[in-house]
Amino acid sequence: MVQVLRLRSKLNIRTASAAVELYNKYRSPEVTARLISIDAAGITLQFEGTFCNTCGFMDYFEDFIFEVKRLASINMRIDYVEEKAFQTFVVRYLAE
């Protein structure tokens, strides 16, 4: 279940979900994103997959920012990346 609060920025559940869908269209099954929560400051996603470590590991997380920007012209940055399990990461993004 996704937790939702009203955002101060243009980022909303519809935009975040569309960005996740677009992200997964081009990167799944190698890496699949799932929306965990969205709040006034930003969003939290879970990424799971095999990840190509030689391709630039952080690029997978940064690519999501470009999908959001393409859909809604919202600037975001990564707040933290936390490894939850083998090849499973939780990433917190903050809207700027």
Residue pairs with C-beta under 8 A, 6 or more apart in sequence:
2 13
2 35
2 36
2 37
2 38
3 36
3 37
3 38
3 39
4 13
4 37
4 38
4 39
5 38
5 39
5 40
6 40
7 38
7 39
7 40
7 95
8 40
8 95
9 74
9 95
10 72
10 73
10 74
11 38
11 42
11 43
11 68
11 72
11 74
11 76
11 95
12 38
13 38
15 68
15 71
15 72
15 74
16 35
16 38
16 43
16 68
17 35
18 71
19 64
19 67
19 68
19 71
19 72
20 33
20 34
20 35
20 45
20 64
22 67
22 70
22 71
23 33
23 63
23 64
23 67
24 32
24 33
27 33
27 49
27 60
27 63
28 49
29 49
30 49
30 50
30 51
30 52
31 47
31 48
31 49
31 50
31 51
31 60
32 47
32 48
32 49
33 45
33 46
33 47
33 64
34 45
34 46
34 47
34 48
35 43
35 44
35 45
36 43
36 44
36 45
36 46
36 90
37 43
37 44
38 44
41 94
41 95
42 76
42 79
42 92
42 93
42 94
42 95
43 92
43 93
43 95
44 90
44 91
44 92
44 93
45 64
45 90
45 91
45 93
46 84
46 88
46 89
46 90
46 91
47 60
47 61
47 88
47 89
47 90
47 91
48 87
48 88
48 89
49 87
50 87
51 57
51 60
51 87
58 81
61 78
61 81
61 89
61 91
62 78
64 91
64 93
65 76
65 77
65 78
65 93
68 74
68 76
68 93
69 75
69 76
74 95
75 95
75 96
76 93
76 94
76 95
76 96
77 93
77 94
77 96
78 91
78 92
78 93
78 94
79 92
79 93
79 94
80 91
80 92
81 89
81 90
81 91
82 89
82 90
82 91
82 92
83 89
84 90
